[in-house]
Amino acid sequence: METKRIIISGATSGIGCEIAKLYIANGWKVGVMGRRVELLDDLKRMNPENVYVHQLDINAADATENLQQLIAAMGGMDIYFHVSGIGYQNTVLDYDKELNTVETNCKGFTRMVTFAFNYFADRGKGHIAAITSIAGTKGLGVSPAYSATKRYQNHYLQCLAQLAAIRKKNIKFTDIRPGFVATDLLNDSHHYPMLMQKEYVAKKAYNAVCRTKRVKVIDWRYRLLVGAWRMIPNCIWERLAIKN
Ligand SMILES: NC(=O)c1ccc[n+]([C@@H]2O[C@H](COP(=O)([O-])OP(=O)(O)OC[C@H]3O[C@@H](n4cnc5c(N)ncnc54)[C@H](OP(=O)(O)O)[C@@H]3O)[C@@H](O)[C@H]2O)c1
């Protein structure tokens, strides 16, 4: 059987790095990308033959050409897994933080995922997975751009899933929405409740993609939480002091 090929953006640290390790351990051909390419050496050492390291900034204008080069080097791509993302708590509304978050989580995300959609549409099949967040469930006042951009990602994947159906393309989508995970993204002075380990979240994300789940909230405690959030009317939600 032919070796399956996956490309993961945002594999240099955190959840993406752990997901990459699982695919490598399970015998996949794995393309790993990010800006801090020196951090990818350990993944390469796990299986030098089957791991392809590629430096890529999803905000760069030539990011998709860059991805195309990696696909060519790997002889094709079966799954595109988008993990790259940034986010901040930003109650003082620092302008740069808000705009940088929009740039990476909306524009960069759209650039990469749209390219993957077109690639798979041409090929007739494929699978797009992304780590979004539970932060997109409702507007979160402590992280406005992060929350809004995660909602954008949830919505964009749904749009593409419907577009694939309209165009009769066999493209699968998996939207993975974790709660708080102990990674560099939360490396600030705040206390985060119900914090999960990145290895635990990566395993659940990996399983969700294997089962081609459409949406996966990680984990069950957060499923209950977001279920409760959804039932709160907006007029009440906007008066709640949701912070950590
Ligand atoms: N930690 C949490 O609580 C949590 C919860 C839910 C969802 N998430 C989501 O999980 C994803 C991964 O975050 P993490 O928690 O694992 O944090 P992390 O360790 O900071 O990982 C972020 C990853 O995104 C990559 N990235 C950021 N900007 C990029 C750019 N311009 N081009 C290419 N890659 C870029 C980083 O690589 P380089 O810096 O090397 O480019 C890094 O590999 C994010 O989308 C985040 O929103 C995190």
PDBQT file of the ligand as one rigid body, heavy atoms in Angstrom, charges set to zero:
ROOT
HETATM    1  N1  LIG A 301      -3.071  26.481  23.608  1.00  0.00    +0.000 N 
HETATM    2  C1  LIG A 301      -4.396  26.526  23.662  1.00  0.00    +0.000 C 
HETATM    3  O1  LIG A 301      -5.005  26.678  24.741  1.00  0.00    +0.000 OA
HETATM    4  C2  LIG A 301      -5.216  26.384  22.398  1.00  0.00    +0.000 A 
HETATM    5  C3  LIG A 301      -6.573  26.103  22.523  1.00  0.00    +0.000 A 
HETATM    6  C4  LIG A 301      -7.356  25.977  21.388  1.00  0.00    +0.000 A 
HETATM    7  C5  LIG A 301      -6.782  26.133  20.140  1.00  0.00    +0.000 A 
HETATM    8  N2  LIG A 301      -5.457  26.403  20.040  1.00  0.00    +0.000 N 
HETATM    9  C6  LIG A 301      -4.895  26.580  18.695  1.00  0.00    +0.000 C 
HETATM   10  O2  LIG A 301      -3.907  25.618  18.468  1.00  0.00    +0.000 OA
HETATM   11  C7  LIG A 301      -3.018  26.095  17.452  1.00  0.00    +0.000 C 
HETATM   12  C8  LIG A 301      -1.587  25.803  17.895  1.00  0.00    +0.000 C 
HETATM   13  O3  LIG A 301      -1.277  26.579  19.035  1.00  0.00    +0.000 OA
HETATM   14  P1  LIG A 301      -0.469  26.024  20.275  1.00  0.00    +0.000 P 
HETATM   15  O4  LIG A 301      -1.341  26.164  21.448  1.00  0.00    +0.000 OA
HETATM   16  O5  LIG A 301       0.130  24.714  19.975  1.00  0.00    +0.000 OA
HETATM   17  O6  LIG A 301       0.638  27.176  20.441  1.00  0.00    +0.000 OA
HETATM   18  P2  LIG A 301       2.134  27.318  19.910  1.00  0.00    +0.000 P 
HETATM   19  O7  LIG A 301       3.021  26.332  20.578  1.00  0.00    +0.000 OA
HETATM   20  O8  LIG A 301       2.434  28.770  20.074  1.00  0.00    +0.000 OA
HETATM   21  O9  LIG A 301       2.051  26.938  18.363  1.00  0.00    +0.000 OA
HETATM   22  C9  LIG A 301       1.705  27.855  17.363  1.00  0.00    +0.000 C 
HETATM   23  C10 LIG A 301       2.204  27.328  16.042  1.00  0.00    +0.000 C 
HETATM   24  O10 LIG A 301       1.732  28.205  15.021  1.00  0.00    +0.000 OA
HETATM   25  C11 LIG A 301       2.824  28.499  14.181  1.00  0.00    +0.000 C 
HETATM   26  N3  LIG A 301       2.653  29.826  13.565  1.00  0.00    +0.000 N 
HETATM   27  C12 LIG A 301       2.298  30.986  14.143  1.00  0.00    +0.000 A 
HETATM   28  N4  LIG A 301       2.345  31.978  13.236  1.00  0.00    +0.000 NA
HETATM   29  C13 LIG A 301       2.738  31.413  12.055  1.00  0.00    +0.000 A 
HETATM   30  C14 LIG A 301       3.008  31.919  10.762  1.00  0.00    +0.000 A 
HETATM   31  N5  LIG A 301       2.891  33.223  10.474  1.00  0.00    +0.000 N 
HETATM   32  N6  LIG A 301       3.386  31.057   9.796  1.00  0.00    +0.000 NA
HETATM   33  C15 LIG A 301       3.524  29.741  10.060  1.00  0.00    +0.000 A 
HETATM   34  N7  LIG A 301       3.291  29.199  11.268  1.00  0.00    +0.000 NA
HETATM   35  C16 LIG A 301       2.920  30.039  12.259  1.00  0.00    +0.000 A 
HETATM   36  C17 LIG A 301       4.045  28.501  15.089  1.00  0.00    +0.000 C 
HETATM   37  O11 LIG A 301       5.210  28.262  14.315  1.00  0.00    +0.000 OA
HETATM   38  P3  LIG A 301       6.371  29.351  14.073  1.00  0.00    +0.000 P 
HETATM   39  O12 LIG A 301       6.301  30.372  15.164  1.00  0.00    +0.000 OA
HETATM   40  O13 LIG A 301       7.623  28.529  14.096  1.00  0.00    +0.000 OA
HETATM   41  O14 LIG A 301       6.089  29.899  12.723  1.00  0.00    +0.000 OA
HETATM   42  C18 LIG A 301       3.732  27.306  15.973  1.00  0.00    +0.000 C 
HETATM   43  O15 LIG A 301       4.169  26.120  15.362  1.00  0.00    +0.000 OA
HETATM   44  C19 LIG A 301      -3.333  27.578  17.264  1.00  0.00    +0.000 C 
HETATM   45  O16 LIG A 301      -4.095  27.735  16.082  1.00  0.00    +0.000 OA
HETATM   46  C20 LIG A 301      -4.185  27.906  18.472  1.00  0.00    +0.000 C 
HETATM   47  O17 LIG A 301      -5.098  28.960  18.221  1.00  0.00    +0.000 OA
HETATM   48  C21 LIG A 301      -4.647  26.517  21.141  1.00  0.00    +0.000 A 
ENDROOT
TORSDOF 0
